[in-house]
């Protein structure tokens, strides 16, 4: 037997709907044809129903409107740039470290990054070659020696790739 409420008091209708919903049997996994009651604000707060299929479609549209797929998009790197200072590469904070016009020797400490992560370092001295000291985790790509000094007034670009817990490959090139 279905009880019909003929009351224009929306609070009473909503309360009756809530009470009926609370008294109904629970269902763990809804099916597409299942429905649930709503107070329809677009229809003078009349009682209505929404099927689970329509609710899922609404949620998908809503979530899709709040998210983006990055296809062929450019993401700006996070850059630490200064004229001096040692570097302790931390992927959590920066993707690229730039030091220009170095007026002192520089130490590049062992990085904080996960295996497979890559970051870049760019060094330029102030027209005087500067010594470069690396942490113990760094090795040159293909067994090449790591650079020990900057090249006077040339940009040195390095790419670091963490390959094991204690091994970071360094490839580098000096500006021609």
C-alpha positions, 0 to 999 in steps of 0.5 A, spaced: 500 500 500 502 506 497 501 512 502 500 519 498 502 525 502 498 531 499 501 537 503 505 543 501 509 543 507 516 542 503 519 540 510 514 535 512 514 532 505 522 532 506 521 529 513 516 524 511 521 522 505 527 521 510 523 517 515 521 512 509 528 512 506 531 510 513 526 505 514 527 502 508 531 495 507 539 496 506 542 494 499 549 493 499 550 494 491 545 498 487 543 496 480 542 501 474 535 500 475 535 502 482 532 509 484 532 513 490 528 519 492 530 526 492 527 533 493 527 536 486 528 544 487 527 545 480 520 543 481 518 547 487 521 542 491 516 536 489 518 529 491 522 525 485 527 520 484 533 519 481 535 512 478 542 509 479 544 510 472 542 517 472 546 519 478 552 515 475 552 519 469 551 526 473 557 524 477 561 522 471 560 529 468 561 533 475 568 529 476 570 530 469 569 538 469 573 538 475 579 534 472 584 535 466 587 530 462 594 532 460 596 530 453 601 534 449 601 539 455 607 543 457 609 543 465 613 549 467 619 546 471 620 548 478 627 552 478 632 554 483 636 560 481 641 564 484 648 567 483 652 562 488 651 557 493 652 549 494 646 545 491 643 539 495 638 537 489 631 535 492 626 533 487 620 535 491 622 542 491 625 543 484 626 540 477 632 545 475 638 548 479 641 554 476 647 557 478 650 563 474 656 568 476 659 563 481 664 566 485 666 560 489 667 553 488 661 549 489 659 542 492 653 538 489 651 534 495 647 527 494 640 528 491 633 527 495 629 524 489 626 517 487 629 512 483 627 514 475 627 521 477 631 526 473 633 533 474 637 538 471 643 543 473 646 549 470 652 552 472 656 558 469 662 561 473 664 569 473 670 568 468 674 564 473 674 557 473 670 554 479 672 547 482 666 542 482 665 537 488 660 531 487 657 527 493 659 520 493 652 517 489 654 521 483 657 517 477 659 519 470 654 516 464 658 510 461 664 511 466 666 518 464 669 522 469 665 527 473 667 534 471 671 537 476 671 545 474 667 549 470 669 552 464 671 559 464 665 563 462 661 557 459 655 554 461 655 547 463 649 543 463 648 537 467 642 532 467 642 527 473 638 521 473 637 516 479 638 509 477 639 505 484 638 507 491 645 510 491 647 511 484 646 517 480 648 518 473 650 524 471 651 526 463 653 533 462 655 538 456 659 545 456 657 550 451 661 550 445 
